[in-house]
Amino acid sequence: MFPGIDPKMMKQAMKKMGIKEENLDASKVIIKLSDRELVFDAPQVSKINMMGQETYQIIGEPIERELSESDENTNNTETAEADDTMPEINDDDIKTVMKQADCSEETARSMLEETKGDIAEAIVKIKKE
């Protein structure tokens, strides 16, 4: 990960900071962009959970492919549908907002729903009230 640092020590430090890493057994990853897609065959994929936020790290060589017109239309439909869905608001998110904004659980939950799960925006809005 970092040159000169023992991987075992790095894992211990990450654990102390509340960072959890999980390696995923992925055979293929496809990232669809507006005009093309990136295809990773046999990638190394890690899921990192830090303060309730999940991040995925993909290591591998991508192959670029152009999207056909039908793929672009499907992609636009999927994007429109995804914008309408409410992200899952978990207890860690609520606790983070409660602690940072010094507010009640009800206030934290309602503001997270209003901001569609955006923790930072929820905290800022509560502090401005």
N, C-alpha and C positions, 0 to 999 in steps of 0.2 A: 504494500500500500504506500508507505512512505519509505524512502531509502534510509538505511541506517537504524530503523526502528524495528525491534523484535515484534513480529505479528501477534504473539501471545500477549505481550505488554499492551499492544494497541487494543486488542479485544477487551482486556481488563479495564483500560481507561475508558473505552466506549461504554462498557457496562456501568461504570461509576457515574457517567454523565447521563445515563438513562437512554442510551442509544442501543437499539436492538437490530441486529443484522441477521437476515435469513437468506441462504442461497436457494434459489428456485431451480427446479429441474426443467428448464424450458428447451424445447427442440427448435422452435422458430419464433421470432418476434417480427411483427409487421407494424411499421409506423406509417400511417396514411397522412400525407400532406395534401395541400390543396391541388397540386398539379402532378404529384408523383408519390411513390411510396418507397420506403426503405425496408428491405427485407434482410434480417439477420438470421442465417442458418447456423444452428448449433452455438448459440451465444452463451456467455456466462451472465446470468441475471441474478442480481441481489436486491432484496427488498429491505429497506432501512426505515425503521420507525423511530422518529425523534419527536418527542413532545406531542404525540398524537397525529403527526403528519407522516404519511407513508411516501417514500421516494423509491423509485426503481432505477437501478443502475444497469445498463446494458453494455457488455464488453464483447466486441466482435467486429467483423468486417461487413459493412452493409453492401447490399447490391441494390442499385437504384433501378426502379421500374416506372415507366410512364403509366398514368392512369388512363383507361379507356373512358369514353364519354359516359357510358352507363355506370362505371365505378364512381365518377365524379358526382353524378346525380344521386347515387346511393349515399355517398359521403355527405352531401349537403342535407339529405333527409335525416341521417343519423345525427348530425350536428344540431339540427333544429329540435329533434326529439330530446337530445341530451340537455339542451338549454332549459327545457321545461321541468326537468326532474329536480327534486330537492335532495341535496347530498345528505348522507347519514350524519346526524349530529350525535356524537358519543359523549359519555360522561367526562372523559378527559378534556374534551373541548370546553364543556360547560365549566368544569373546575378551573381551567386555565383562565377563562374570561372572568369568572367570579373573583379569582385571586388578583388578576391584573387590574380589573376595573373596580374592585371593592364593591360588588353588587350582590343581589340575591340570586338564587338559582332560577327563579321565574324570569327575572330581567335578562340574565345571561342566555337562557334558552330562547326567549322571544327575539332577542336581538340577533342570535345566531340564525334563527329561522328567517328573519328579515334580511340578513346579509348573505343568505344561502350558504351558511357554513364558514364564511370568511372570518376567522378568529380576530385578526388584526383590525379589520373594519368594525367588527362588533365592539371591541374594546374602545376604539377611538370614539365611536358614536355614543357609547354609554358615558364616557368621561366628559363629552361635550354637553350632556344633558344637565 
